[in-house]
Amino acid sequence: MPKKKKVKKVKKIKIIKKLKNDKLKIKNKSDTKSSDKKTANLGPDDKPEIKKIKKQPTEKKIYNLKDYVVYPKHGVGKITAVEKATIGEIDIQFYKIFIEKEKLTLTVPINQQSKLRPISSINQINKCISILKTKPKIKRTMWSRRAQEYDQKINSGKIYELAEVVKDLNKNTDIIADQSYSERQLFEKAYERLKSEFEAVLKTSPEEVQKKMDKALGRVQISESTE
């Protein structure tokens, strides 16, 4: 008889444990169902998680219509419009920038404007003129390596580096035989980029800017002597 009592007790404990486990399973199912109901009941305006993604990060610098800016790979451009577009449910603002020299219109998102810089100040232009007046520094390395360095300086968007390229590649003459084709190409590219920024800052005609630059480079004497 005592042995039978022990078996009954063991059975009771197992039944209690089973009931507890079943209750837990039912509770978990109800929790998952309620969470599914909550997500299903969300309306089109209720998107708390997506709101963070929808905010477009902005930068401190704000440019206005008709402002001149410099895009490193293309040079000086003018902001012709500030527009909005929706891409992948995200509202994006961007600048439309017209590059006069290349007849090109760029679309630059406002949150990626780190690629842009404002045009130089008059003090910076004066410093560029003083750079143009200094003697050229030509490294004793292969032309292919120097050409890469010059091209990097031109596309850096930094006006002082641009002035250095113009100064270093200046031959004080317009005679094509005095320069290789690649030298002349790089010189003209740097010269035109610098000239366009001079025009935007000084607000003078291209002819006046060219005279100013050529005088600093010592090219005026050559043109006068050939006349």
N, C-alpha and C positions, 0 to 999 in steps of 0.2 A: 503493500500500500504506500509507503513513503516514497518509493521510486516513482510511482505514477504522478504524485503531486509535483515532483520536480519537473517532469516532462510538461505538465500543464503550465507551470510558471514560465518555462522557456518559450513555449508557444505564445503565451500572452505578450511577452517582451517583443518577439518577432513581429506580431500583429501590430503593436503600438508603433514600432519603428517604420513599418510599411506605410501605416496611415500618415505619419509625419512626412515621409518622403513624397507621398502622393499629394499632400497639401502644398508642399514646396513647389512641386511641378506645376500644379494648377495656378499657384500664385505667379510663377515666372511667366507662364503663358498669358495670364491676364495683363501683366506688365508690358509684355511685348505688343499685345493687341492694343493696349491703351496708347503706347508710343506711336504705333502705326496709325491709329485713329487721329492722333494729334498732328502728324505730318500730313495725313490725308485731308484734314480740315483746314490746312493753311490755304488762304486765298492767294490770288495773284499779287496782291500788294504786300503780303507777309513773307518777306525773304530776308530774315535777320542776318544769315550767314553771308549772303551774296553782297550785302551792302558794303562790306569792307573792300571787296574786290572792285566794286563799281566806282569807288572814289579814285579819281586820277591824281597821282602825286604831282605837285606843282613845285616850281622853283621860284626863288625870290625875284629874279629879274623879269620885269614885264616890259615888252616892247609895244609900241603903238603903231597905228597906220602911218605910212610914209616915213617911218624910221629907217635909217640905213644900218645894216648889220653886215658882219663878215662871216661867211661860211668858209672854213679853211680850204676845202678842196676846189672851191669855185670863185672865191673872192668876194667883192662888195656886191650886196644886193639890197633891194628896197622892199619893205613889207607892203604888199598890195592889199592883203585881206587877213582878217582873223576869223576863221570859220570853225564850225562844229560838225562832227560826224559820229555816228553810232557804229562801233565795230565790236561784234560779239557781246552785245548788250552793255557795252561800256561807252559812255559819252567821252569823246576825245576832242580837245580843242587844238588847233594847229595854225601855224602861220603859213601864208602863201608868200614866198619871197621870189622876186624877179631879178635875175642876174642879167644886167644889160649887155655886158661884154659877150656873153655866151648865148644870149636870147633864150634863156632857160628859166623855167619856173619850178622852184623847189617847194615841197610840202614838208614842214618840220613840226612835229608834235611839240606842244608847249612844255611837256614834261621831259623832253629830250633836248632842250635848248642849250645844254652845256656845250654843244657843238658850235653854237653861235657866240659871237662876241660883239659888243658895240664898237662903232668906228672910233678911231683914235682921237685924242685931244690935240689941240694946236701945239701944245708943248711936246707931245710925242712926235708930231710931224716935224717940228724944228730939230728934234734930236735925230730924226731920220736924215734930214738934210746934212747935219754935221757928220753922220756916218758916211753919206755919199761923198763927202769932201776928203775923207781919209784915203790913205794908200791901200790898194787891194792886197789881200793876204792870200797867196796861192800856195797850197801845200804841195810837197814833192811826192805825191802819190799818183797812182794810175788814174787816168781821166774817168774811167768807168766808175771807180769808187767815189771820186769827187762829184761826178754827175748825180749819183744816188743821194749824196749828202745835200747837194743843192736842191734836188727835187723834194726831199724831205723838209727842208727849210721853207720852200715855197708853199707846200701844202700844210705847214704847221699852223698857219693863220696868224703867226706872230710878226708884227710889222717890222721890228728891228732885224729879225732874221731875213726877212724879205729884202730890206735895204742892204744888208750885207751881201746877199747874192748879186744884186744889181751892181754894187760897188766892185765885187771881186771879178765879175764877168765883163765889166765895162772895158772896152778897148780904145775908148776915146775917138772912135772912128765909125763911119757907116760902111766902110769898104768890106764887102763880104769875104774877100780873100784873107783878111786878117783874123777871121774866126771860122772854126769848123761849124758844120751844120748843126750838130747837137748843142754846141756852145751858144750859138746864136738863138736857137729855139728856147733854151732855158733862160737866156738873158731877156728875150722879148716877153716871155711868160711872166717873169718876175717884175720886169719894168712896167708892163701893163697893169698888173695887180697893184703895184705900189702907186702908179699914176691914178688909177680909179679911186683909191682911198684918199689920195691928195685932193682930188676933185670934190669928193663928198664932204671932206672936212673944211677945205678952204673956200668951197662954193664959188669956184672960178672956172673959166672955160678950159677945155682940154689943151688948147694952144698955150695958155698962160702957165699951166701946170708943167707942160713939157719944157718950156723955156726955163722954168725954175729948177727942174730936175737936171736938165742938160748943163745948166750953168754950174751946179754943184758937182756934177761928174766931169766937168771940163770938156764937154762935147761941143760947146758953143764956139770955141776958138777954131775947131776943126771945120765946122760948117761955114763960119765966116771966111776962113782962108780959102775954101774951095769956091766960094762965090766970087 
